[in-house]
């Protein structure tokens, strides 16, 4: 794989179009390369209800039979799950090339996939978050820890440029400290 990092999101049998839409928006906000999913439940959904930035036209969303199929050799599989022995996300060092796998909203990642993972991490919360929230937290953590990250190290763009390019067109707020 080239020097560019790659971030793939894998969703196991997602059921909620709202969650998948929010995952697509997160993928756009945090520069994920693609989202793949298994199962039939989402395929029956009519539209991406919360993909308000229309990321589905910019980031591939693909249904696959197995999330682990056709992965380039450099890609590490990272499951995000409350599993005994999982590593807490705050101390996790993200691989350059990763497929992050998230379980369905109403179940867990299978033991077979957990056994094949290069790492299993969990977000230390009291109770579990929903699918889209989990993806957002994981991707933010990755971006904030990345060398050259506008969030972590402020070397790609200035804070002002990042704010201006990221905010909604109706937002023209400024902070005036006196």
N, C-alpha and C positions, 0 to 999 in steps of 0.2 A: 504494500500500500504506500502511497506517497506520504510526504511529511505531514500533509493536512490531516488533522484528526477527523475521525468519523464517529458519528453518534447515530445509532439506530435504536428505535423504540419498538418493542414487541409487546403486544397486548394479547392475552389469552382469552378467547371467546368473550369479548366485551359485549354487554347487553344494552348499554345506554348510549343513544346517539348524542345526548348532551355531553356525556363524558368523553366520547371520542372527538367530538367537536372541540372541546376544551383541551384535549391532548394535542390536537392539531395546532391550536393556537399557541400552546406552550412550545411545541416543536419549532414554530416560527420565531417566537420570542427568544428562544435559547439556542437557535441555530442547529437543530437536529437535521440529519440528512434524509431520513425516511421513517415512516411508521408502517409496521406490518402487523397483521392480526390474524388470529385463527378463529374458527367457528363460524356459525351461520347466523347468530342472533343479530349482530350488527348489520350484516348484509340485508336484512329485512327492513332495516330502518330507512326512512324516507330521505332524510337530509342531515347535514351536520349543523344542528341547531345552535351551537355556540361557537362555531368557527367564524367569528365575526370579522376576522382579518382575511378570510378566504384562503387560508394556507393550503387547503387541499388542492388548489391549482398550482402551488409552488413546491410543495413537498410531497413526494410520492406516498400514497396510502394504498397498501397492497394486501389483499387477502392471500394467505398461504396455508398449506396443509400443516406445515411444521415450521415453527419460528427459527429452528436451528439449521434449516436447509439452505444451501447455497451461500454460506457465510465465507467471506475471504479468510484465509488462514490467520491473519493478524488480529482478527476481531475476537475480543474476549467476551464471554457471556457473563453478565452480572444480573442475578435475580434480586428483586426488591420484594422482600417478604418478611413477615414475622415468623422466623424459623429458629428453633433452638440452635445455638452456635453461630448465628448470623452476626456480622460485624456492624457496629453502629455507624451510620453514615458520616457523622462529623469527623471521624478518624480515618475514613476510607480514602485511599489514593486512587483516583480514576485512571483506568488505562487509556492510552491514546485512541484506541479503536475499540468501541464497545457496543454490544447489543444489550440494552437494559430491558429485562423481561418483567412485566407486571401481570399479576393474576387477575382473574375475573372479579367483578364487583361482589359476587355472592359465593366465592369459593377461594381456593388457594392454587398456587403453582403446583404442578404434580411433583411428586418425589423424584421421578425419573429426570425431569428437567433440573431440579435442584442438584441432583447427583452429578449432572453433566456440567454444571456451572463452574466457571473459574472463580467466582466470588458470589457470596450471598450477603446482602446488606439489608439493614432495616432502618427506618426513620424512627428515632426514639420519641414516641408520643404516648400519651395516655389514651388508649383506644386506637382504632385504625382510621386513617383518612380515606376519602373516596379515591377512586382511580386517578382522576384528573389532578387532584391536589397532590397525590403522591408523585406523579410525573413532574409537576411543576417544582416541587421541593428538590427532587433528585437532579433535575436539569439545572436549577439555580445553584445547587451545591457544586456541581461539576464546573459550571461557568465561573463561579466565585473563586474556585481553587486553581483555575487554569492560568498558566504563565501567559502574559500578554492579554489577559481578559480585561475588558473595559470595566467589569465589576470588581475583579480582584486586584488588579495591578494598575489600572488606568493608563495603559501605554498605547492602546489602539486609537482612542479618541479622547478628547477632553470631556469632562463631566457635562459641560454646557452643550457640546455637540451631541452627546449621547441623549441628553434630555430632549433637545429640540427634535432629533430624528425619531424618537420613540413615543413621544406623547401624542395624544389625540389632537386633531386639528382644531378642536374647540378649546383647548387648554393653552393659555398664554400666561400662566401664573409665573410670578417671580418672587424670590425671597428677598426682602429688604430688611436687613438688620441695622439698627441704629444704636 
